[in-house]
Amino acid sequence: MKKIYALLLFCLICPAVTFAQIKVGQSAGQLQFPKLLNTKSTIRNLGHLKGKIVWLEFWATWCSPCVEAMPHLKQLQKAYAGRLQVIAISAERVQRIKQFIINQPSNLWFTADTAEILRKAFPYQTIPHSILIDQTGKVVAITAPGNITNQVIADVLAGAIINLPVKADMITEDPSQTYFAVPDTVRTRFTLLPGIKGLASSSRGYNNDNLFKGRRISLLNISLEHAYRIAYGNFPFGRTIDLTSKENKQEKEKLYCMDLIVPKGQENELLPTLRRHLKEKLDLQVKMEKRLKPVFVLTAADGSKLARLQKSATTGDYTAHGDSFEGKGIQLSSIAEYLEDYGIVDLPVVDGTKNTERYDISFTFMPEKKADLQEVLAKLGLELRRAEREIDMLVFR
């Protein structure tokens, strides 16, 4: 069974500590900026930009939805040059942001908020996270970047009132504990609740919990489709086929919160039990089927480089972002899993290495730089090759 991890439509990062939070309708005041990048401007606070619309975009180079939104921001910056200023804010190191700008030239300003001072003013749990400030310094929107359109900018310039959907992230250190707290004596249970507004979509597998390890899973703001993908062993989105009606599609995307506990000694029944509860309580037909599909095959391309990898005597796991991988005691199949599960590539990934050794492997790459991933894999003795394979697909009817 694949490990359970947070899978998001946005990118989840550690919760911020709320301090002097600024809300829609309030003045952003003399908000201080760290040193600006990609500009000769020496501006250091918001007051110096009065008279312009300011768009603060919280993002990260490893966040796919953030990077996908960048062309939209650049287009609006160009269309409203001199009247709008977009400032992209990341908590990453200055050098990493500079490298991104080299690989993806931009007309935006950037800054490295490594101390997360700006995040304290506008707390968030997921990125991208967009703050729109009018010419007088008042916050007029806290929303997702796709909601800020050409017409919205034009309306703000004209002094019109705008009313965009508010992205109000719920900030909590451990949401699963907040909403699904249980006494240590509980042996088994299944709880199903509606989605919670403002809470990030996530899952928790309790792998570091001595009491519930292997026998509990909590799902927060998870769609029905996502819940089924987890219940079938964390099927990636690219391995699903949707044959449902329009009405069922809407039902399938509703958000739910679920908490499942199975008795000690029945850890192997955790996901089968989740599948049973989903089938009993929610109306959707799901079946695993073999289908011939285009895939990437992870191949052992250079045996001499593979032989130099650091072997491990222990069985471990990996942690990862959209631009980095760190595995301890992992098999090469974990790299194939990572590339697919984190959406690093756009096709399912099959492990074709036929290698069962365990290694300590870590690497970073620049997602915005084409071919950088292949170059990094080549240094490990690996290669991604396009092919067709018969693979398991999760079919919704």
Secondary structure, DSSP 8 states (H G I E B T S, - for coil): --------SSEE-------S---TTSB--S-B---EESS-----BGGGGTTSEEEEEE--TT-HHHHHHHHHHHHHHHHTBTTEEEEEEESS-HHHHHHHHHHS--SSEEEE-TT-HHHHHS--SEE-EEEEE-TTSBEEEEE-GGG--HHHHHHHHTT-------------S-HHHHHS---TT---EEEEEE--TT---EEE--TT-TTTTTTEEEEEEEEHHHHHHHHTT---GGGEEE---HHHHHHHT-EEEEEEE--TT-GGGHHHHHHHHHHHHS---EEEEEEEEEEEEEEE--HHHHHTS-B-SS---EEEETTEEEEEEE-THHHHHHHHHTTSSSS-EEE-S-----EEEEEE--TTSTTHHHHHHHHHTEEEEEEEEEEEEEEE-
